[in-house]
Amino acid sequence: MLKELLLFEIKNRLFKISSLIYFIFIFLASFLFGLFFADTFQGITINYSSLELNSPIILNNIITTMGFFGILIIAPIFGQSINKDFETEFRQIIFAAPISKANYFFVRYFGSFISVVTILSSIGFGIWFATLMPFVNKQFIGENHFLFYITPYLFTILPNILILGALFIAIISFFNKMSSVYISCILIFMGYL
């Protein structure tokens, strides 16, 4: 039963229109950022170094910086996963079923985690796609290496999602209001800045 609930939660989260909009928006933002960095548009550049767009340092800086803005996505996705059951009083029905509270929170947490990881993977996909465009200035593009793209996720993005997701679920479980999640999200985001 846990497997079915988990698959349902992942499918429900990934195929929401908001998840698709988040993915497309972040993909386009990182794609355009990559094009600007690669000096694609004459006179408009954000590259002030001799490093290539897909070098490990630049990829780490771009993915990590854009990932910090992902906090604004992590909060509503994780918070809403629990809050929807509080608002509709559906949690009482769920806990009447043969599922423990630990399994319930695990399913909600992991479903939201997979959703956020998928959405934030659009940062790397957008930059990678920008490097493949035939019209970019190849002087600013090096050889693509999968490890260069995945390292910022392993050391920065995934730990942030794990910790902040748990924090936002704890906050929504304690206060039962999305406003508390949004306030904590804004405070954490301001702390990052």
Buried (B, 14 or more C-beta within 10 A) or exposed (E): EEEEBBEEBBEEBBEBEBBEEBBEEBBEBBBBBBBBBBBBEEEEBEBEEEBBBBBBEBBBEBBBBBBBBBBBBBBBBBBBBBBEBBEEEEBEEBEEEEBEEEBBBBBBBBBBBBBBBBBBBBBBBBBBBBBEEEEBBEEBBBEBEEEBBBBBBEEBBBEBBBEBBBBBBBBBBEBBBBEBBBBBBEEBBEEEE
